[in-house]
Amino acid sequence: MKISTQTFGATKNGKEVSIFTLENENQTIVKITNYGAIITDIQTPDKKGDLDHIVLGFDKFEDYVSQEYIDGCPYFGAVCGRVANRIKEGTFSIDNTEYKLAINNGPNALHGGIIGFDKVVWDATTEEMEEAVSVKLNYLSVDGEEGYPGNMKVEVTYTLTKNNDLLVKYNATTDQKTIVNLTNHTYFNLNGANDTIKDHDVVMNAQAITPVTENLIPTGDYLDVTETPFDFTEKKSLGLQIDELPDGYDVNFVLNKEKDAEFAGTLSHQATGRSVSVFTTQPGMQIYTGYYIPEFTGHDNKKYGRYMGVALETQHFPDSVNQPNFPSVVLEPGQTFEELTRFHFETK
């Protein structure tokens, strides 16, 4: 196991940004920056033993802060918060007090606001152990930031193990009643971004989705996936029914939950032999097939664009604060928000 630290760049106000490279003896490489808590790169071997980049990202810090990237807002590899996904009309109430957030996605608030957790510099420490290496990232989100109440301390820990597991552990505490929903927005492409993700197979531990309105706000209901394009209870290709949906897949799956860190789903690619399986304590997982990915140039000068990556966003449900039937995202003083997601990489 090995971990190394390099300078990645600096923000406009001169704050230094680092990048951390985590490696194990199986040729699995994970790169993380403390800007936005972003996973910039994951590399794994294919069935021939050849390494390739299996997530969308950039090699230069400047690409993550360019105006083109900010305007395109793809959230490559970032931690999204305080509240990931959408909040209807950027409005919610706690104890009869109404809070208004920035509107940054049609009529709604998305992924924490204009300057969410994906656009701040986190404090970082590293740990090297015999069977794992870790990067621990900390950030204080002050009362009123992006409209959210309470001073919230957030910690995200990335750990790569010798068994090809990438653990993402989230912790948060607050001094005032608030809301929180954290996810990581990495886009996977197991063929090294040499083609779209339409030839990737998916199987999900989910019998229902949370259907949405035209603005991608949940109706509050649950929809059984049987005989719909959203049925991945048995393995099938992402491309099989994707064209039946106007913008591809962008929906929250309700995971079948019986115990902590349960299996959520597997993404696999037959030609390369690569797969990534997801296990999580979170109640849902958003599958987004990247219909609106901008036409950027990423790792190895590969061209990104529509359907060039699929995000597997373990999370609480969208707009949960306004949906009484959904698991709560309210965090009170004295409580700790704790969630864990494990990505297991394999080559067959």
VEXVEXKE-838526 format. One record per residue (C-alpha): residue number from 1; chain; x, y, z. Coordinates in steps of 0.05 Angstrom, whole numbers, plus 5000, padded with zeros to 4 digits. Layout:
N
<site i="NUM" ch="A" xx="X" yy="Y" zz="Z"/>
...
//
This chain:
348
<site i="1" ch="A" xx="5000" yy="5000" zz="5000"/>
<site i="2" ch="A" xx="5026" yy="5069" zz="4983"/>
<site i="3" ch="A" xx="5002" yy="5141" zz="4987"/>
<site i="4" ch="A" xx="5036" yy="5204" zz="4961"/>
<site i="5" ch="A" xx="5020" yy="5278" zz="4961"/>
<site i="6" ch="A" xx="5034" yy="5330" zz="4908"/>
<site i="7" ch="A" xx="5015" yy="5402" zz="4896"/>
<site i="8" ch="A" xx="4956" yy="5405" zz="4847"/>
<site i="9" ch="A" xx="4948" yy="5480" zz="4840"/>
<site i="10" ch="A" xx="4922" yy="5541" zz="4877"/>
<site i="11" ch="A" xx="4855" yy="5578" zz="4880"/>
<site i="12" ch="A" xx="4845" yy="5650" zz="4858"/>
<site i="13" ch="A" xx="4856" yy="5673" zz="4930"/>
<site i="14" ch="A" xx="4922" yy="5635" zz="4933"/>
<site i="15" ch="A" xx="4900" yy="5575" zz="4974"/>
<site i="16" ch="A" xx="4943" yy="5515" zz="4957"/>
<site i="17" ch="A" xx="4908" yy="5452" zz="4931"/>
<site i="18" ch="A" xx="4937" yy="5383" zz="4937"/>
<site i="19" ch="A" xx="4927" yy="5317" zz="4902"/>
<site i="20" ch="A" xx="4935" yy="5249" zz="4936"/>
<site i="21" ch="A" xx="4952" yy="5185" zz="4900"/>
<site i="22" ch="A" xx="4930" yy="5120" zz="4933"/>
<site i="23" ch="A" xx="4957" yy="5054" zz="4906"/>
<site i="24" ch="A" xx="4954" yy="4981" zz="4923"/>
<site i="25" ch="A" xx="4992" yy="4920" zz="4898"/>
<site i="26" ch="A" xx="4936" yy="4901" zz="4850"/>
<site i="27" ch="A" xx="4951" yy="4962" zz="4805"/>
<site i="28" ch="A" xx="4890" yy="4999" zz="4831"/>
<site i="29" ch="A" xx="4904" yy="5074" zz="4833"/>
<site i="30" ch="A" xx="4858" yy="5127" zz="4862"/>
<site i="31" ch="A" xx="4872" yy="5201" zz="4859"/>
<site i="32" ch="A" xx="4836" yy="5251" zz="4903"/>
<site i="33" ch="A" xx="4843" yy="5326" zz="4911"/>
<site i="34" ch="A" xx="4823" yy="5367" zz="4971"/>
<site i="35" ch="A" xx="4789" yy="5417" zz="4924"/>
<site i="36" ch="A" xx="4717" yy="5394" zz="4925"/>
<site i="37" ch="A" xx="4738" yy="5328" zz="4956"/>
<site i="38" ch="A" xx="4741" yy="5305" zz="4883"/>
<site i="39" ch="A" xx="4761" yy="5236" zz="4859"/>
<site i="40" ch="A" xx="4800" yy="5259" zz="4798"/>
<site i="41" ch="A" xx="4821" yy="5190" zz="4773"/>
<site i="42" ch="A" xx="4813" yy="5116" zz="4784"/>
<site i="43" ch="A" xx="4855" yy="5066" zz="4745"/>
<site i="44" ch="A" xx="4847" yy="4990" zz="4744"/>
<site i="45" ch="A" xx="4873" yy="4936" zz="4698"/>
<site i="46" ch="A" xx="4830" yy="4902" zz="4646"/>
<site i="47" ch="A" xx="4829" yy="4827" zz="4634"/>
<site i="48" ch="A" xx="4894" yy="4834" zz="4593"/>
<site i="49" ch="A" xx="4928" yy="4870" zz="4650"/>
<site i="50" ch="A" xx="4927" yy="4938" zz="4616"/>
<site i="51" ch="A" xx="4914" yy="4998" zz="4661"/>
<site i="52" ch="A" xx="4864" yy="5052" zz="4640"/>
<site i="53" ch="A" xx="4825" yy="5109" zz="4671"/>
<site i="54" ch="A" xx="4756" yy="5084" zz="4690"/>
<site i="55" ch="A" xx="4726" yy="5150" zz="4713"/>
<site i="56" ch="A" xx="4717" yy="5218" zz="4680"/>
<site i="57" ch="A" xx="4764" yy="5272" zz="4703"/>
<site i="58" ch="A" xx="4822" yy="5319" zz="4689"/>
<site i="59" ch="A" xx="4897" yy="5317" zz="4701"/>
<site i="60" ch="A" xx="4902" yy="5392" zz="4713"/>
<site i="61" ch="A" xx="4872" yy="5433" zz="4769"/>
<site i="62" ch="A" xx="4858" yy="5490" zz="4721"/>
<site i="63" ch="A" xx="4806" yy="5448" zz="4685"/>
<site i="64" ch="A" xx="4764" yy="5441" zz="4748"/>
<site i="65" ch="A" xx="4760" yy="5516" zz="4759"/>
<site i="66" ch="A" xx="4753" yy="5539" zz="4686"/>
<site i="67" ch="A" xx="4692" yy="5579" zz="4670"/>
<site i="68" ch="A" xx="4673" yy="5528" zz="4617"/>
<site i="69" ch="A" xx="4672" yy="5473" zz="4670"/>
<site i="70" ch="A" xx="4634" yy="5516" zz="4721"/>
<site i="71" ch="A" xx="4582" yy="5533" zz="4668"/>
<site i="72" ch="A" xx="4575" yy="5460" zz="4648"/>
<site i="73" ch="A" xx="4570" yy="5437" zz="4721"/>
<site i="74" ch="A" xx="4582" yy="5362" zz="4710"/>
<site i="75" ch="A" xx="4608" yy="5353" zz="4782"/>
<site i="76" ch="A" xx="4662" yy="5303" zz="4759"/>
<site i="77" ch="A" xx="4681" yy="5261" zz="4820"/>
<site i="78" ch="A" xx="4660" yy="5314" zz="4871"/>
<site i="79" ch="A" xx="4627" yy="5309" zz="4939"/>
<site i="80" ch="A" xx="4560" yy="5345" zz="4933"/>
<site i="81" ch="A" xx="4531" yy="5381" zz="4994"/>
<site i="82" ch="A" xx="4505" yy="5405" zz="5041"/>
<site i="83" ch="A" xx="4448" yy="5372" zz="5005"/>
<site i="84" ch="A" xx="4460" yy="5331" zz="4943"/>
<site i="85" ch="A" xx="4408" yy="5326" zz="4888"/>
<site i="86" ch="A" xx="4348" yy="5373" zz="4882"/>
<site i="87" ch="A" xx="4306" yy="5413" zz="4930"/>
<site i="88" ch="A" xx="4241" yy="5438" zz="4900"/>
<site i="89" ch="A" xx="4244" yy="5513" zz="4886"/>
<site i="90" ch="A" xx="4303" yy="5518" zz="4934"/>
<site i="91" ch="A" xx="4256" yy="5524" zz="4993"/>
<site i="92" ch="A" xx="4246" yy="5483" zz="5057"/>
<site i="93" ch="A" xx="4222" yy="5493" zz="5128"/>
<site i="94" ch="A" xx="4247" yy="5470" zz="5195"/>
<site i="95" ch="A" xx="4204" yy="5482" zz="5256"/>
<site i="96" ch="A" xx="4161" yy="5532" zz="5217"/>
<site i="97" ch="A" xx="4222" yy="5573" zz="5196"/>
<site i="98" ch="A" xx="4229" yy="5578" zz="5120"/>
<site i="99" ch="A" xx="4297" yy="5576" zz="5087"/>
<site i="100" ch="A" xx="4312" yy="5598" zz="5016"/>
<site i="101" ch="A" xx="4370" yy="5570" zz="4976"/>
<site i="102" ch="A" xx="4403" yy="5590" zz="4911"/>
<site i="103" ch="A" xx="4365" yy="5568" zz="4849"/>
<site i="104" ch="A" xx="4418" yy="5536" zz="4804"/>
<site i="105" ch="A" xx="4381" yy="5482" zz="4765"/>
<site i="106" ch="A" xx="4318" yy="5506" zz="4729"/>
<site i="107" ch="A" xx="4270" yy="5527" zz="4784"/>
<site i="108" ch="A" xx="4306" yy="5484" zz="4836"/>
<site i="109" ch="A" xx="4367" yy="5481" zz="4881"/>
<site i="110" ch="A" xx="4418" yy="5428" zz="4863"/>
<site i="111" ch="A" xx="4479" yy="5396" zz="4897"/>
<site i="112" ch="A" xx="4489" yy="5448" zz="4952"/>
<site i="113" ch="A" xx="4483" yy="5512" zz="4913"/>
<site i="114" ch="A" xx="4527" yy="5560" zz="4874"/>
<site i="115" ch="A" xx="4588" yy="5546" zz="4917"/>
<site i="116" ch="A" xx="4574" yy="5477" zz="4946"/>
<site i="117" ch="A" xx="4622" yy="5428" zz="4977"/>
<site i="118" ch="A" xx="4648" yy="5413" zz="4906"/>
<site i="119" ch="A" xx="4680" yy="5483" zz="4901"/>
<site i="120" ch="A" xx="4714" yy="5492" zz="4968"/>
<site i="121" ch="A" xx="4783" yy="5472" zz="4994"/>
<site i="122" ch="A" xx="4780" yy="5419" zz="5049"/>
<site i="123" ch="A" xx="4833" yy="5408" zz="5103"/>
<site i="124" ch="A" xx="4868" yy="5342" zz="5091"/>
<site i="125" ch="A" xx="4908" yy="5290" zz="5129"/>
<site i="126" ch="A" xx="4934" yy="5222" zz="5106"/>
<site i="127" ch="A" xx="4945" yy="5155" zz="5139"/>
<site i="128" ch="A" xx="4985" yy="5096" zz="5113"/>
<site i="129" ch="A" xx="4969" yy="5028" zz="5143"/>
<site i="130" ch="A" xx="4991" yy="4957" zz="5126"/>
<site i="131" ch="A" xx="4927" yy="4938" zz="5091"/>
<site i="132" ch="A" xx="4898" yy="5007" zz="5071"/>
<site i="133" ch="A" xx="4914" yy="5080" zz="5058"/>
<site i="134" ch="A" xx="4868" yy="5138" zz="5073"/>
<site i="135" ch="A" xx="4856" yy="5212" zz="5060"/>
<site i="136" ch="A" xx="4813" yy="5247" zz="5112"/>
<site i="137" ch="A" xx="4781" yy="5313" zz="5089"/>
<site i="138" ch="A" xx="4749" yy="5363" zz="5136"/>
<site i="139" ch="A" xx="4707" yy="5425" zz="5123"/>
<site i="140" ch="A" xx="4668" yy="5474" zz="5166"/>
<site i="141" ch="A" xx="4605" yy="5498" zz="5131"/>
<site i="142" ch="A" xx="4586" yy="5561" zz="5169"/>
<site i="143" ch="A" xx="4516" yy="5582" zz="5189"/>
<site i="144" ch="A" xx="4480" yy="5613" zz="5130"/>
<site i="145" ch="A" xx="4527" yy="5586" zz="5077"/>
<site i="146" ch="A" xx="4487" yy="5578" zz="5013"/>
<site i="147" ch="A" xx="4425" yy="5591" zz="5056"/>
<site i="148" ch="A" xx="4431" yy="5531" zz="5102"/>
<site i="149" ch="A" xx="4424" yy="5539" zz="5177"/>
<site i="150" ch="A" xx="4476" yy="5519" zz="5229"/>
<site i="151" ch="A" xx="4551" yy="5511" zz="5232"/>
<site i="152" ch="A" xx="4563" yy="5441" zz="5205"/>
<site i="153" ch="A" xx="4628" yy="5403" zz="5211"/>
<site i="154" ch="A" xx="4637" yy="5354" zz="5155"/>
<site i="155" ch="A" xx="4687" yy="5298" zz="5147"/>
<site i="156" ch="A" xx="4697" yy="5253" zz="5086"/>
<site i="157" ch="A" xx="4747" yy="5196" zz="5089"/>
<site i="158" ch="A" xx="4770" yy="5159" zz="5027"/>
<site i="159" ch="A" xx="4804" yy="5092" zz="5041"/>
<site i="160" ch="A" xx="4835" yy="5045" zz="4989"/>
<site i="161" ch="A" xx="4846" yy="4974" zz="5014"/>
<site i="162" ch="A" xx="4891" yy="4918" zz="4990"/>
<site i="163" ch="A" xx="4827" yy="4881" zz="4969"/>
<site i="164" ch="A" xx="4808" yy="4934" zz="4916"/>
<site i="165" ch="A" xx="4756" yy="4968" zz="4959"/>
<site i="166" ch="A" xx="4748" yy="5043" zz="4959"/>
<site i="167" ch="A" xx="4711" yy="5064" zz="5022"/>
<site i="168" ch="A" xx="4677" yy="5132" zz="5025"/>
<site i="169" ch="A" xx="4656" yy="5150" zz="5096"/>
<site i="170" ch="A" xx="4615" yy="5211" zz="5111"/>
<site i="171" ch="A" xx="4607" yy="5245" zz="5179"/>
<site i="172" ch="A" xx="4573" yy="5310" zz="5198"/>
<site i="173" ch="A" xx="4552" yy="5346" zz="5261"/>
<site i="174" ch="A" xx="4516" yy="5412" zz="5271"/>
<site i="175" ch="A" xx="4503" yy="5464" zz="5326"/>
<site i="176" ch="A" xx="4434" yy="5480" zz="5298"/>
<site i="177" ch="A" xx="4378" yy="5439" zz="5267"/>
<site i="178" ch="A" xx="4394" yy="5433" zz="5193"/>
<site i="179" ch="A" xx="4392" yy="5385" zz="5134"/>
<site i="180" ch="A" xx="4446" yy="5343" zz="5102"/>
<site i="181" ch="A" xx="4452" yy="5293" zz="5045"/>
<site i="182" ch="A" xx="4522" yy="5277" zz="5020"/>
<site i="183" ch="A" xx="4542" yy="5238" zz="4958"/>
<site i="184" ch="A" xx="4600" yy="5228" zz="4911"/>
<site i="185" ch="A" xx="4588" yy="5245" zz="4838"/>
<site i="186" ch="A" xx="4640" yy="5202" zz="4803"/>
<site i="187" ch="A" xx="4624" yy="5182" zz="4731"/>
<site i="188" ch="A" xx="4647" yy="5112" zz="4713"/>
<site i="189" ch="A" xx="4667" yy="5089" zz="4644"/>
<site i="190" ch="A" xx="4698" yy="5020" zz="4649"/>
<site i="191" ch="A" xx="4721" yy="5019" zz="4576"/>
<site i="192" ch="A" xx="4769" yy="5076" zz="4589"/>
<site i="193" ch="A" xx="4724" yy="5127" zz="4555"/>
<site i="194" ch="A" xx="4738" yy="5096" zz="4488"/>
<site i="195" ch="A" xx="4663" yy="5092" zz="4476"/>
<site i="196" ch="A" xx="4597" yy="5109" zz="4511"/>
<site i="197" ch="A" xx="4571" yy="5071" zz="4571"/>
<site i="198" ch="A" xx="4513" yy="5041" zz="4531"/>
<site i="199" ch="A" xx="4550" yy="4974" zz="4527"/>
<site i="200" ch="A" xx="4557" yy="4971" zz="4603"/>
<site i="201" ch="A" xx="4514" yy="4922" zz="4642"/>
<site i="202" ch="A" xx="4478" yy="4939" zz="4707"/>
<site i="203" ch="A" xx="4444" yy="4898" zz="4761"/>
<site i="204" ch="A" xx="4409" yy="4934" zz="4819"/>
<site i="205" ch="A" xx="4384" yy="4913" zz="4887"/>
<site i="206" ch="A" xx="4323" yy="4958" zz="4877"/>
<site i="207" ch="A" xx="4251" yy="4942" zz="4863"/>
<site i="208" ch="A" xx="4226" yy="5014" zz="4860"/>
<site i="209" ch="A" xx="4245" yy="5085" zz="4839"/>
<site i="210" ch="A" xx="4221" yy="5152" zz="4863"/>
<site i="211" ch="A" xx="4185" yy="5179" zz="4800"/>
<site i="212" ch="A" xx="4193" yy="5252" zz="4784"/>
<site i="213" ch="A" xx="4159" yy="5311" zz="4751"/>
<site i="214" ch="A" xx="4187" yy="5345" zz="4689"/>
<site i="215" ch="A" xx="4234" yy="5385" zz="4733"/>
<site i="216" ch="A" xx="4262" yy="5321" zz="4764"/>
<site i="217" ch="A" xx="4228" yy="5333" zz="4831"/>
<site i="218" ch="A" xx="4199" yy="5269" zz="4862"/>
<site i="219" ch="A" xx="4123" yy="5263" zz="4865"/>
<site i="220" ch="A" xx="4130" yy="5231" zz="4934"/>
<site i="221" ch="A" xx="4107" yy="5164" zz="4909"/>
<site i="222" ch="A" xx="4144" yy="5099" zz="4896"/>
<site i="223" ch="A" xx="4140" yy="5064" zz="4829"/>
<site i="224" ch="A" xx="4152" yy="4990" zz="4820"/>
<site i="225" ch="A" xx="4204" yy="4979" zz="4765"/>
<site i="226" ch="A" xx="4172" yy="4915" zz="4737"/>
<site i="227" ch="A" xx="4162" yy="4919" zz="4662"/>
<site i="228" ch="A" xx="4194" yy="4989" zz="4658"/>
<site i="229" ch="A" xx="4261" yy="5013" zz="4630"/>
<site i="230" ch="A" xx="4282" yy="5020" zz="4703"/>
<site i="231" ch="A" xx="4281" yy="4946" zz="4718"/>
<site i="232" ch="A" xx="4353" yy="4924" zz="4732"/>
<site i="233" ch="A" xx="4334" yy="4869" zz="4781"/>
<site i="234" ch="A" xx="4368" yy="4823" zz="4731"/>
<site i="235" ch="A" xx="4431" yy="4845" zz="4693"/>
<site i="236" ch="A" xx="4419" yy="4882" zz="4629"/>
<site i="237" ch="A" xx="4453" yy="4933" zz="4584"/>
<site i="238" ch="A" xx="4446" yy="5007" zz="4599"/>
<site i="239" ch="A" xx="4435" yy="5018" zz="4525"/>
<site i="240" ch="A" xx="4379" yy="4968" zz="4517"/>
<site i="241" ch="A" xx="4323" yy="5016" zz="4535"/>
<site i="242" ch="A" xx="4359" yy="5082" zz="4545"/>
<site i="243" ch="A" xx="4330" yy="5112" zz="4481"/>
<site i="244" ch="A" xx="4260" yy="5103" zz="4509"/>
<site i="245" ch="A" xx="4276" yy="5158" zz="4559"/>
<site i="246" ch="A" xx="4282" yy="5230" zz="4534"/>
<site i="247" ch="A" xx="4346" yy="5245" zz="4574"/>
<site i="248" ch="A" xx="4371" yy="5175" zz="4589"/>
<site i="249" ch="A" xx="4373" yy="5151" zz="4661"/>
<site i="250" ch="A" xx="4371" yy="5204" zz="4716"/>
<site i="251" ch="A" xx="4331" yy="5174" zz="4772"/>
<site i="252" ch="A" xx="4336" yy="5153" zz="4845"/>
<site i="253" ch="A" xx="4330" yy="5079" zz="4859"/>
<site i="254" ch="A" xx="4300" yy="5057" zz="4925"/>
<site i="255" ch="A" xx="4349" yy="5005" zz="4951"/>
<site i="256" ch="A" xx="4324" yy="4941" zz="4984"/>
<site i="257" ch="A" xx="4352" yy="4953" zz="5054"/>
<site i="258" ch="A" xx="4358" yy="4899" zz="5107"/>
<site i="259" ch="A" xx="4426" yy="4912" zz="5138"/>
<site i="260" ch="A" xx="4482" yy="4963" zz="5139"/>
<site i="261" ch="A" xx="4527" yy="4972" zz="5078"/>
<site i="262" ch="A" xx="4483" yy="4927" zz="5036"/>
<site i="263" ch="A" xx="4494" yy="4911" zz="4962"/>
<site i="264" ch="A" xx="4465" yy="4966" zz="4918"/>
<site i="265" ch="A" xx="4486" yy="4945" zz="4849"/>
<site i="266" ch="A" xx="4541" yy="4926" zz="4800"/>
<site i="267" ch="A" xx="4565" yy="4961" zz="4737"/>
<site i="268" ch="A" xx="4605" yy="4915" zz="4690"/>
<site i="269" ch="A" xx="4636" yy="4915" zz="4621"/>
<site i="270" ch="A" xx="4644" yy="4849" zz="4586"/>
<site i="271" ch="A" xx="4697" yy="4869" zz="4535"/>
<site i="272" ch="A" xx="4747" yy="4893" zz="4587"/>
<site i="273" ch="A" xx="4726" yy="4847" zz="4643"/>
<site i="274" ch="A" xx="4721" yy="4905" zz="4692"/>
<site i="275" ch="A" xx="4667" yy="4915" zz="4743"/>
<site i="276" ch="A" xx="4651" yy="4960" zz="4802"/>
<site i="277" ch="A" xx="4602" yy="4936" zz="4856"/>
<site i="278" ch="A" xx="4570" yy="4986" zz="4904"/>
<site i="279" ch="A" xx="4552" yy="4972" zz="4976"/>
<site i="280" ch="A" xx="4522" yy="5027" zz="5019"/>
<site i="281" ch="A" xx="4486" yy="5046" zz="5083"/>
<site i="282" ch="A" xx="4448" yy="5099" zz="5044"/>
<site i="283" ch="A" xx="4374" yy="5087" zz="5026"/>
<site i="284" ch="A" xx="4380" yy="5105" zz="4952"/>
<site i="285" ch="A" xx="4425" yy="5109" zz="4891"/>
<site i="286" ch="A" xx="4416" yy="5158" zz="4834"/>
<site i="287" ch="A" xx="4435" yy="5130" zz="4766"/>
<site i="288" ch="A" xx="4454" yy="5186" zz="4718"/>
<site i="289" ch="A" xx="4479" yy="5166" zz="4649"/>
<site i="290" ch="A" xx="4507" yy="5234" zz="4632"/>
<site i="291" ch="A" xx="4460" yy="5260" zz="4579"/>
<site i="292" ch="A" xx="4484" yy="5331" zz="4593"/>
<site i="293" ch="A" xx="4558" yy="5317" zz="4601"/>
<site i="294" ch="A" xx="4594" yy="5375" zz="4565"/>
<site i="295" ch="A" xx="4643" yy="5361" zz="4509"/>
<site i="296" ch="A" xx="4706" yy="5366" zz="4550"/>
<site i="297" ch="A" xx="4774" yy="5334" zz="4538"/>
<site i="298" ch="A" xx="4796" yy="5291" zz="4597"/>
<site i="299" ch="A" xx="4847" yy="5238" zz="4615"/>
<site i="300" ch="A" xx="4893" yy="5217" zz="4557"/>
<site i="301" ch="A" xx="4859" yy="5270" zz="4514"/>
<site i="302" ch="A" xx="4796" yy="5228" zz="4511"/>
<site i="303" ch="A" xx="4734" yy="5266" zz="4488"/>
<site i="304" ch="A" xx="4677" yy="5268" zz="4537"/>
<site i="305" ch="A" xx="4604" yy="5283" zz="4521"/>
<site i="306" ch="A" xx="4535" yy="5252" zz="4522"/>
<site i="307" ch="A" xx="4532" yy="5182" zz="4553"/>
<site i="308" ch="A" xx="4607" yy="5179" zz="4564"/>
<site i="309" ch="A" xx="4600" yy="5165" zz="4638"/>
<site i="310" ch="A" xx="4549" yy="5138" zz="4688"/>
<site i="311" ch="A" xx="4545" yy="5166" zz="4759"/>
<site i="312" ch="A" xx="4527" yy="5118" zz="4816"/>
<site i="313" ch="A" xx="4506" yy="5168" zz="4870"/>
<site i="314" ch="A" xx="4490" yy="5134" zz="4936"/>
<site i="315" ch="A" xx="4446" yy="5183" zz="4974"/>
<site i="316" ch="A" xx="4383" yy="5200" zz="5011"/>
<site i="317" ch="A" xx="4325" yy="5214" zz="4964"/>
<site i="318" ch="A" xx="4318" yy="5279" zz="4925"/>
<site i="319" ch="A" xx="4276" yy="5334" zz="4958"/>
<site i="320" ch="A" xx="4270" yy="5291" zz="5021"/>
<site i="321" ch="A" xx="4261" yy="5352" zz="5065"/>
<site i="322" ch="A" xx="4196" yy="5368" zz="5029"/>
<site i="323" ch="A" xx="4173" yy="5295" zz="5023"/>
<site i="324" ch="A" xx="4145" yy="5267" zz="5089"/>
<site i="325" ch="A" xx="4144" yy="5196" zz="5061"/>
<site i="326" ch="A" xx="4219" yy="5196" zz="5048"/>
<site i="327" ch="A" xx="4276" yy="5181" zz="5097"/>
<site i="328" ch="A" xx="4292" yy="5244" zz="5136"/>
<site i="329" ch="A" xx="4353" yy="5287" zz="5121"/>
<site i="330" ch="A" xx="4345" yy="5330" zz="5183"/>
<site i="331" ch="A" xx="4406" yy="5333" zz="5229"/>
<site i="332" ch="A" xx="4400" yy="5360" zz="5300"/>
<site i="333" ch="A" xx="4453" yy="5382" zz="5350"/>
<site i="334" ch="A" xx="4480" yy="5322" zz="5387"/>
<site i="335" ch="A" xx="4467" yy="5276" zz="5328"/>
<site i="336" ch="A" xx="4519" yy="5252" zz="5278"/>
<site i="337" ch="A" xx="4505" yy="5241" zz="5204"/>
<site i="338" ch="A" xx="4542" yy="5176" zz="5187"/>
<site i="339" ch="A" xx="4540" yy="5140" zz="5120"/>
<site i="340" ch="A" xx="4588" yy="5092" zz="5086"/>
<site i="341" ch="A" xx="4594" yy="5071" zz="5013"/>
<site i="342" ch="A" xx="4642" yy="5017" zz="4988"/>
<site i="343" ch="A" xx="4662" yy="5011" zz="4916"/>
<site i="344" ch="A" xx="4693" yy="4943" zz="4900"/>
<site i="345" ch="A" xx="4734" yy="4938" zz="4836"/>
<site i="346" ch="A" xx="4744" yy="4872" zz="4801"/>
<site i="347" ch="A" xx="4771" yy="4845" zz="4735"/>
<site i="348" ch="A" xx="4747" yy="4778" zz="4709"/>
//
